[in-house]
């Protein structure tokens, strides 16, 4: 049977499952029939929708929404939605006369109302969202007199509501959407915390996209949208920050917008630093997210551990620092022991692990540090984790009562975990600094910390295909040289399954914070365009 004897309807269904616009473009060139079915000009208009709270974006995307509402099949073409700007002010939306309602027919208003209801908005929420959709301009009263804060004036604040409403309804009519890139859709800062607990959502201002996503994530089987969402990227593009510093955002709470969705796989962000909202709503082993990518960020291990502990299954984890500076010039530490203990429950599923933060890891042991003054004089700090070790070993009866109780309780929940590199049986790609790699090779909780270290070449998982070693420079440490020589011998002998080893012939530097970001040379600072977003 000829390929072209297949009914056209079958081709149309197959095309619906091709997610890449590039693959579809190539397919459309194969014959006239497929060229017509792919309808590339229309697909390119709807494939990726970018929503920004300014008038041009709002008008353009409202027109796209109306096309989808009138021809629902067009919603199948939407694969990615991007929504920019996060709210910084807990000020409610104030309804005003809508401009669009005067230009829309009764039938058009009816389909808009039906779409808003189908998206889960009802009563006053429904009225607010419809009113937001009726605005064709961000200029106008929004209930704030003489209000300006960090460069965001009333029109911008109102524009965020309008952009969120558009994003929510467009998502609700785009069943094949796989990628979502959004700014944090809710307000979050320390004034909302009382007695070390989160404020109740019911008392917070309703931002439409926040409400829409939380509604779907609570009971995803009861909605028809977001069923195919696989990838989420949280955009940090705050107007009150320039592109020189890490940005604080309640990233932990952002994951609770998506973590129960049926097809969700990954969540990522860049330029993140811990903010004062470090208390998490995440429930251990409850999240469907299996891939976490946190790059160009400045985070501590307990913060990261909250994300890892929430995953039912962890397949990929990437964390890198550098590319930005810290606003107050402070310096945080990264406890590698805490991190290893946190990933131990995922020994049989973790396939990709990439950690580039050795510049913030103060202490491994005398053996794993380099034989040079720079390392011998490093100060060893006592942390909550160190105190936990003493509790477990019986040296002290309890932790310092001044330490944060919730953090203690969280660390205790996985501090008994044991594990080493050899036990991660399906690991395929591994990138670490030389010191943390050797520490991982020996493992934590598996014996006396001062016993003779293992040989790296002997403990690499058989599944490992690609190894990237950062910060290694021949001659810096005799002990490190011995480990690398043994590794090279193993690879050359054919005893290892590794296909690529990088960082042993030419040194790959460890990432570091930008010390003076305001005076940094061009190309040093990371920016949102590198992630494929931004203007």
C-alpha positions, 0 to 999 in steps of 0.5 A: 500500500502506498503511503499516499493512499492513507486517507487525508483524515489520518494524516491530519491526526498524525500532524496533530502529534508533531510538536516541533514547528521545524519538523512540521515545516520540513514535512510540509515540503514533502508534497502538496497534500501535506503542505496544505494540511500543515497550514504553516502560515497559520501554525506559525502565527499560533505556535508560540504566543507571547503576552506582555502587559503593553497595548500592542501585545494585548491587542494582538493576542486578543485578536488571536484569542478571538480567532481560536474561540471562533475556530476552536481547531486553531487552539490545537496549533498553540504549543507554547505560551509566554507571559511576562512581568510579575506583580509586585503590589497586592492591590486589587483590580478595579473594573472600569468601562471596557473598550472592546465591548462596544465593538463586539457583537452579542455572539462574540460576547457570548463565546467570551463569557462561555470561555471564561466560565469553562476556564473555571472562573465564576461569580465575581472572578468571572466578572473581573476576568471578562472586564480585563479582556474588554480592555484594549489599553493599559491606560486608565484608572486602576483604583490607585491615586498617585501610586508609583513603586519601583518604576511600575506605575498604575497602567503597568500594574493594571496591564499585568492583570489584563495580560494574565487574563489573556494568558489564562483563557488562551491556555484554556483553549490550547489543548496541545500546549506543551511549554509554558514560560511565565513570570511569577503570577502572584505577589509574594514578600515577607509581610505575608508571613506570620508565625513562620507560616504562609498566609492563606490564599483566600486573603490574597489578591486574585490574579487570574493566572495564579487562580487559574493554574492553582485550580487546575493543579488541585484536580487536574483530571477535572479540567480539559486544559494543561493535560499536555503541559510538559515544560515550565520556565519561570521568567525573572524579568522584574522591572525593579531589578537590572540584569546584573544581580540574582533575583529573589522569587518564591520559586518553591511556591511557583512549583505548586502551580504545576506539580500535580499535572499529568504530563508535567516533566520539567521546571527551570529558571535562571538568575534565582536567589533565595528570598525571604519566602523560603518556607515551602508548601511542597509535600514530600514525594508528591510532585510529578516534576522529574527534571529540575534545571536551576542555572546561573543562580545562588542557592543553598543546599537545603533550599534545593533539597526541598525541591528534590524531596518533593519529587516522586521521581527525579531524572535530571538535576542541574544547578549552576551558579555565576553570571550575576552578583549578589545585591548586598555582596554577601556570600552563601555556602553550599553543603555538598553532604546535604545535597547528596543525602537529598538525592539518595532516594533517586539512586535508581532513576537519576540519569543526569546530574550537573552541579557547578557550585564548587566555589561556594563549597568550603570544606570536604576533608583534608584528603579531598582538598588540593595541596596548596595554601589556597585550600589549606587555609579555608575556614571550616564553618559549623552549620545546622547540618554539622550539628545534625551529625553530632546529634546522630552520633550522640555527641550532643543531645539536641540542636541549638534552640536558636536554629530554625525549627522548621529547617531542623525538622526538614533536614532530619527527614532525610539526614539518615540517607546513605549513598555514594556515586557507585549506587546511582545505577542509571546515571548517564551524564555527570558534571561536578567540580573535582573536590565534590566529585571525589567526595561523592565518590566516597559517599556520605553515611557509609563509614568513617569520614576519615577512612582512606578514600576510594579510587574514582575510576573504580566507583563510576556507575557502569551506565555513565557515558559523559563525565565533566570535571571542573576545576582540575588543573594538573600539578595543583594536587598530587592526590588529584593527579593520582585519581585522574591518572587512574581514571585515564588508564581505566578509559584507555584500557576499555574497562570503562563505558564512558564515551566522553571525559572533559576537564582533564586535559584542559581545565574547565573553571568553576563558576563564580559570582560576578564580584562587581556586576555593575562594572562587568565587561560585556559578555560576563553577565547572564541575561534572559536572551540566553535562555531564549526569552526576553525582547 
